[in-house]
Amino acid sequence: MLIRCEGERSARLRLIEAEQRHSNIHNNVHGGVTLALIDVAMFATIYAVLGADAAGSVTLDLQNQFIGAGRIGEPLDVVSEVMQETRRLVFLRGTVEQGDHLVASFMGTLRKPSVR
């Protein structure tokens, strides 16, 4: 996987190639793989965009809408944007894309680790 910042508040995480092991019985990217990739991308985004160590953070909320099937054999990108940061929470939204094809959209909330 690769990550890069896109603007001041956004990042793109790329699964270099969706492989057969990521497929469902219809030979598309399994929804569970897509959700796991979104979760990883949210943590990578707070690290890349905010410079915050995501270790110890937890996902509080993840709302997802599947829009189209992900294709095997192609890169799968999660583009996520930090919408708001508070002392304890980070609110994000984004999309899952394959080129011009939209696979999913999402909104999520991460809780930062407790300061000790």
N, C-alpha and C positions, 0 to 999 in steps of 0.2 A: 504494500500500500504506500501511496505517496500523499503528502499534504503540502498545500501552498496557500498563502494568503491571497485573497482577491479583494482589494480595497481595504479600508480601515476596519471594517467590522465583519468581514466574510472570509471563509476559507473553503477550499475544495479538497476533499479526500477522494482518492481514486483507488479502487480495486482494479489492478492492472488488467486482469482478464477474468471474467466470470467463467469458471471451469465447470465441467460436467459434474463434479462433486458438489457444486452449489445448486444443482437443478432439482426440480420437483418432477412428478410423474408426467407432466406435460412438456418436459424438456425446456422449461423457462427457469429463471432464477427463482429459487424458493423464497417465499415471503419472509420466512424466519431469517434467512441470510440478509435480506434487505433490511429488516428491523435491527439485526445485530450490527450491520454496517452503519446505520443511522446512529445508533447508540455510541459506537466508537468514534464516529465523526463529531458528535457533540463534544466529547471530551477533548478530541484533537483540536477542535475549534477554540475552546477556551484557552488551551495551551498556546496555539499559534497566534490568535488575535489579541488575547488579554495578557499573554505572558505569564499566566497563572499555572501553577503546578496542579494538575487535575487529580493527583493521587489523593485518595481519601474522599473525593467527591462522590456523590451518588445521584442516580437518576430518580427524580421524584415523579416525573410525569412525561409520557411520550404519547402524543396523538398522531396517528398516521392514517393517510388515505392512499390506498393503492389506486393508481390511475391507469397503468399499462403494464404489460409483462416485460420483465427484464430478459434480455437475450443472452444466451450462453455464447462464449467466444469473443465477447466485446468488453471493453472497459466499462465499469460502472462507477459513476461519480456522485458523491453527495456534496451539494453546495449548501453550506449552512451559514447563517448570519446571527450575530449576537444582537438581540433586540433591546435588552435592558440588563444591566448588572446592578445588583444591590449588594449590601454587605454580606449577605448569606446565599443569595440566589443568582443564577444566570438563566435568562429566558432566551431561547433560540427558536429559529424557524428555518425551513429549507426545503430543498427538493432533491430527489434522486433522479439522475439523468443518464441516458446513453446517447450521446450526440444530441440531436434535436428531439429525441424521443423522451417524453416524461414518464417515469416509472411510478413515482410516489411524491407526496408532499407531507410535511410533518411540522409539528410544534412540540417543543420539549422544555423541561425545566430541570436544571441541575442544582443541587445544594452543595455549596463549597464545604470543605472540611472545617471542623471546629478548630479554633486557634487554641493551642495548649502551651 
